[in-house]
Amino acid sequence: MTLKTDLNIADPDALYAALLAAHKGLSAEGSAALNAELILLLMNHVGDAGVIRAALDLARQGKV
């Protein structure tokens, strides 16, 4: 599987709003924990170590 970097979300603004809403009222630590849980869930869903590593590399480089 190749890492998809083109927009692949039907309604990105609504999903971004949902992400912000999930963080509402959380402390910085709670927000970081939510992000970690979300990342782990999505990594498990993707299930392809090569794709996940490619995503980590691009995110670390700030190329998202």
N, C-alpha and C positions, 0 to 999 in steps of 0.2 A: 504494500500500500504506500502511495506517495502522499506526502504532507500537502494538504490543500491550503494554499495561502490566499486564493481569491475569495471574495465574499461568498459565503455558503450558508447564510442565515436569512430566512425569509423576512423577518422583522427585527433587525439588529437593535433598533432604538428601543423596542419594547423589552427585549432581553436585557439590554443595558440598564433600563429602568428597574427591571426585576432584580438585577444584581445589586444595584444601589439600595433598593428597598430591603434586601436581605441583610445588608450591613447597617441599616438604620438602627440607632440606639446601642450599637455594640461599642465596646471599648476598643482601643487600638489592638490589644491582645486578642479580644474576641473576633475582631475583623480579620486578623492574621490567621487565627484558627479556622474561621469559616473558609478563607481562601485556600488553606492547606487541605481541608476536607474536600472542597469542591475539586481541587486539582487532582487529588488522589482518586476520587470517584470517576472523573473524566478520563484519567489515565487508564484506569481499569476498564472503562467502557471501550476505549480505543484498542487497548490490548496489544498493540504492535510496538515493540520496544524501539525499532528503528524510527518510526514516525514520532514517537514521544521524544527520543533523543534529538531528532531534527528540530522539533518544536522548542525544546529547551535551548538548543544552540541559537535559533533565531531570536527567541525572547531575550536571551542573555545579551545578544548583540543589539537589541532594541530595534529589530527589523520587522516588527509586526505591524 
